Each structure stands twice: as structure tokens, then as C-alpha cells.
């Protein structure tokens, strides 16, 4: 009896997974390369080059890191960002807790009210603060003309307090949304178990809910800090006598035309942002471990 064997068609070689992955990420990688990496590299090179001689120099960074004037500006930038972050956390955490635990059917409305300001231009929101607190704004008009409580309008704009309040108004939704996403993932049975074991609501929150929500707090704090650290529009429109690195970069570009110093200042801001991202990564890894 003769056996017949069918010819086996050669199997196509499967394309390596790595090559397919390269094709998938190539558009995004090229976009980031041309519009993010290369401009940053050019900015970094400009900060190290003497415009007069074209030689390599560290004089700009030496001035930024040793001159008391620039150190004070960097200190004000960090303190302003830290203050806005703390205030946003104090305001945002109760809102996030209410949204997850107490809002119920009103949660959709609360989320809409949180997101609605983000749909408006930051310039319009900042101008809104001027309309409210200008010398002839709504608040002074109410206090002087309507209620007669004051004889002269108050000077409310161009103050540090209003500037911080405007930044908090812009950034607190980011804090709330970051904390909310983590609170929603906390197993309610853990809180119930703590209460069954004798803990009251305050102790349950302090020893169970709050530690489990630290990831959201850390993410929201870093987001708010980084955005406040680079905030420019609010500080320009409301002023307040604050001097921060973004304002100094604007002055270097438009007033003194010292592009090298402006590049060095922007690199300092970039280092601060990278440090925040590194801190967030460390926190997430430690919490994951």
C-alpha cells in the first residue's frame, strides 16, 4: 500500500513583536522627538553657550545658583507652588471624599461643576477675578455703593492673597479628581472592619482611609505643584508683587533680550519638574511594594 504525503506549505515567518511595537509607537516617538526633545536640547545648548564668543560657559548657572537675587526668586517660586498645593489639598480632599462617599445621585452634578471651569480659558477665569475684586468691581461696588459699609473701595487686586486664590481656583479640580480616582478604589469593607473592631469614624478615616488614599494625594500634589510652578498668565494679570521664574523668563525674552539666561532659567524649571516626576515615581513604587 502506497502512502501519500501532502506537501506542507512553508509557514510564514511571524513578524517579531518588537518590530510591530516599533511601528505602533513610531508616530508618537517622532512627534515627541521633533516638537519636544529637539527644542529642549536646543534650549539646553543655548544656556551653555556664550553668545559673544560662542564658547562653553557655566556662568549663567553659577549666577542662578549663587546670586541672592535669583535664589530669592527661585525660593518664591517654590514657596508659591507649595502654598497653592497645600491649600488645594485642604480644599480638595473634603470635596473628593464627599463626592465618593456622600454625593450619591448628585455625584454627576458635582463632577460637572468640577470639570466645567476646566473647559473655560484660564485667561477668562483670571479676568473674572479682576471683575470681582477691582476697585470698581462687584465686591467693592457691593461694599461701598450697595451696603454702604465702606467709604473707599478696597485694594484687593494685585495682591499675593488674590493671586494664590486664583491659582487655587484653577488647580483645585486636578487635586479633587486625582484623589477621587483613588478613593473610589478603596474597599469599603476595610473601613467597616475597622469600625466593627471598635474604631470610631475619625480613627477609621485616619488609620485606614487616609493611608490608602496617599497615592491620590501624592499624584494631585505633584500635578498642582508642577503647574503652579510654571504658572505665568495668572501672575501677569493679577500681579501681587510676586517674582517667579516664569515671570523672569518672560522678562529675559522680551525686555533684556538675554536668551541664554532665559534658557538657563527654563532649564531650572525643567529640573524642578523632573524632580517632581521622580518623586511621584518613587512614591508609587514604594506604595506598590
C-alpha positions in Angstrom: 0.0 0.0 0.0 1.4 3.3 -1.1 1.5 6.2 1.3 0.8 9.6 0.1 2.2 12.7 1.9 0.7 16.1 1.3 3.3 18.8 0.8 3.3 21.1 3.8 3.2 24.8 2.8 6.0 26.7 4.3 4.9 28.7 7.4 5.1 32.4 7.1 7.5 33.8 9.5 5.7 35.8 12.1 6.8 39.3 12.3 8.7 39.9 15.5 6.6 41.5 18.2 9.3 44.1 18.8 9.1 45.3 15.2 5.3 45.7 15.4 5.7 47.6 18.6 8.1 49.9 16.9 5.7 50.6 14.1 3.0 51.4 16.6 5.0 53.9 18.7 6.9 55.4 15.8 4.4 58.3 15.1 4.2 59.4 18.7 8.0 59.0 19.1 8.7 61.1 16.0 6.3 63.8 17.2 7.9 64.0 20.6 11.4 64.0 19.0 10.8 66.9 16.7 8.5 69.0 18.9 9.7 68.2 22.4 13.2 66.6 22.6 14.9 68.7 19.9 13.6 72.1 21.2 14.6 71.1 24.7 18.1 70.1 23.5 18.4 73.4 21.6 17.3 75.3 24.7 19.8 73.4 26.8 22.7 74.1 24.4 21.8 77.8 24.3 22.0 78.0 28.1 25.6 76.7 28.0 26.9 78.9 25.1 28.4 82.4 25.5 26.6 84.5 22.9 29.5 86.8 22.4 32.3 84.2 22.0 30.4 81.0 21.3 32.4 79.2 24.0 31.1 76.8 26.6 30.2 78.5 29.9 28.6 77.8 33.2 28.4 81.4 34.2 24.6 81.6 33.9 24.0 78.6 36.1 26.6 79.9 38.6 24.7 83.2 38.8 21.3 81.4 39.2 22.6 79.2 42.0 24.8 81.7 43.9 23.3 85.2 43.4 20.9 86.1 46.3 18.5 87.8 43.9 18.0 84.7 41.8 17.9 82.4 44.8 15.1 84.5 46.3 13.2 84.3 43.1 13.5 80.5 43.0 12.6 80.4 46.7 9.4 82.4 46.0 8.6 80.2 43.1 8.8 77.0 45.2 7.1 78.6 48.2 4.2 79.8 46.0 3.8 76.4 44.4 4.0 74.6 47.8 1.4 77.0 49.3 -1.0 76.6 46.4 -0.6 72.8 46.7 -1.3 72.7 50.4 -4.4 74.9 50.1 -5.6 72.9 47.1 -5.2 69.7 49.2 -7.1 71.2 52.2 -10.0 72.2 50.0 -9.9 69.3 47.6 -9.8 66.3 49.9 -13.1 67.0 51.6 -14.7 67.6 48.2 -13.3 64.4 46.9 -14.4 62.5 50.0 -17.9 63.9 49.7 -18.1 63.1 46.0 -17.2 59.4 46.6 -18.9 58.7 50.0 -21.8 61.1 50.3 -22.8 62.6 46.9 -24.9 59.6 45.7 -27.1 60.7 42.9 -25.6 64.2 43.0 -22.2 62.9 42.0 -22.7 63.6 38.3 -23.6 67.2 39.1 -20.5 67.6 41.4 -18.2 66.2 38.7 -19.8 68.6 36.2 -19.2 71.5 38.5 -15.6 70.4 38.9 -14.9 69.9 35.2 -16.8 73.0 33.9 -14.1 75.5 35.0 -11.5 73.4 33.1 -13.5 74.0 29.9 -13.0 77.7 30.2 -9.8 79.6 29.2 -7.5 80.3 32.1 -7.3 83.9 30.8 -11.1 84.3 31.1 -11.1 82.8 34.6 -8.3 85.2 35.7 -10.1 88.2 34.2 -13.1 87.0 36.3 -11.1 87.7 39.4 -10.4 91.2 38.2 -14.0 91.8 37.5 -14.9 90.7 41.0 -12.2 92.4 43.0 -11.2 95.5 41.0 -11.6 99.0 42.6 -14.9 99.3 40.7 -15.6 95.6 40.7 -18.6 93.7 42.0 -17.2 93.3 45.6 -16.2 96.9 46.1 -19.4 98.1 44.5 -21.4 96.0 46.9 -19.5 97.1 50.0 -19.4 100.8 49.0 -22.5 101.6 47.0 -25.0 98.9 47.9 -24.4 98.2 51.6 -22.6 101.4 52.5 -20.1 99.6 54.7 -17.1 101.4 53.3 -16.3 104.9 52.2 -13.4 104.0 49.9 -13.1 100.9 47.8 -10.6 98.3 49.0 -7.4 97.5 47.0 -7.9 93.8 46.5 -6.3 93.1 43.2 -2.5 93.0 42.7 -2.1 91.2 46.0 -0.5 88.0 46.9 -3.6 86.6 48.5 -5.8 87.1 45.4 -3.1 85.6 43.2 -2.9 82.5 45.4 -6.7 82.3 45.5 -6.9 82.5 41.7 -4.2 79.7 41.3 -6.1 77.5 43.7 -9.3 78.2 41.8 -7.7 77.0 38.6 -5.9 74.0 40.1 -8.1 72.5 42.8 -10.1 70.4 40.3 -7.0 68.5 39.4 -6.4 67.7 43.1 -10.1 66.6 43.6 -10.1 64.3 40.5 -6.7 62.7 41.5 -7.9 61.9 45.0 -11.4 60.8 43.8 -10.0 58.2 41.5 -8.1 56.6 44.4 -10.9 56.8 46.9 -13.2 55.0 44.5 -10.9 52.0 44.5 -10.7 51.7 48.3 -12.6 48.6 49.5 -15.4 49.8 51.9 -15.2 46.5 53.7 -11.8 47.6 55.2 -13.5 50.6 56.8 -16.4 48.5 58.0 -13.9 46.0 59.5 -12.2 48.8 61.4 -15.5 50.0 62.8 -16.5 46.5 63.8 -13.2 46.2 65.7 -14.1 49.3 67.7 -12.6 52.2 65.8 -14.8 55.3 65.5 -15.3 57.1 62.2 -12.5 59.6 62.8 -10.0 56.8 63.7 -11.1 54.7 60.8 -10.5 57.7 58.5 -7.1 58.5 60.0 -5.8 54.9 60.1 -7.5 53.3 57.1 -8.9 55.7 54.5 -6.3 58.4 54.6 -3.2 56.0 54.3 -5.0 54.2 51.4 -5.6 57.4 49.6 -2.0 58.7 49.8 -1.4 57.7 46.1 -4.1 60.1 45.0 -2.8 62.8 47.3 0.7 62.4 46.0 -0.4 62.5 42.4 -2.6 65.5 42.9 0.0 67.4 44.9 2.7 66.8 42.2 0.3 67.9 39.4 -0.7 71.0 41.2 2.8 71.9 42.3 4.2 71.4 38.7 1.5 73.5 37.1 1.7 76.3 39.7 5.5 76.2 39.4 5.2 77.1 35.7 2.2 79.4 36.0 2.5 82.6 34.1 -0.8 84.0 32.9 -2.4 84.4 36.4 0.7 86.1 37.8 0.9 88.5 34.9 -2.8 89.5 35.1 -3.2 89.7 38.8 0.4 90.6 39.8 0.7 90.8 43.5 4.4 91.8 43.6 5.5 88.2 43.3 8.6 87.4 41.3 8.8 83.9 40.0 10.9 82.1 37.4 8.3 82.1 34.7 7.9 85.9 35.0 11.7 86.3 34.9 11.9 84.2 31.8 9.3 86.4 30.2 11.3 89.5 31.1 14.6 88.0 29.8 13.0 87.2 26.5 11.1 90.5 26.0 12.9 93.1 28.0 16.6 92.4 28.3 16.7 90.0 25.3 19.1 87.7 27.1 18.0 84.4 25.5 20.9 82.5 27.1 19.8 83.4 30.7 16.1 82.7 29.8 17.2 79.3 28.6 19.1 78.6 31.8 16.1 79.6 33.9 13.8 77.4 31.9 16.2 74.5 32.4 16.0 75.1 36.2 12.2 74.9 35.9 12.6 71.7 33.9 14.8 70.2 36.6 12.2 71.0 39.2 9.6 69.3 37.1 11.7 66.2 36.6 12.4 66.1 40.3 8.6 66.1 40.9 8.1 63.3 38.4 10.9 61.3 40.0 9.4 61.8 43.5 6.0 60.6 42.2 7.6 57.5 40.7 9.4 56.7 44.0 6.1 57.1 45.9 4.2 54.9 43.5 6.9 52.2 43.6 7.1 52.3 47.4 3.3 52.1 47.7 3.3 49.2 45.2 5.9 47.3 47.1 
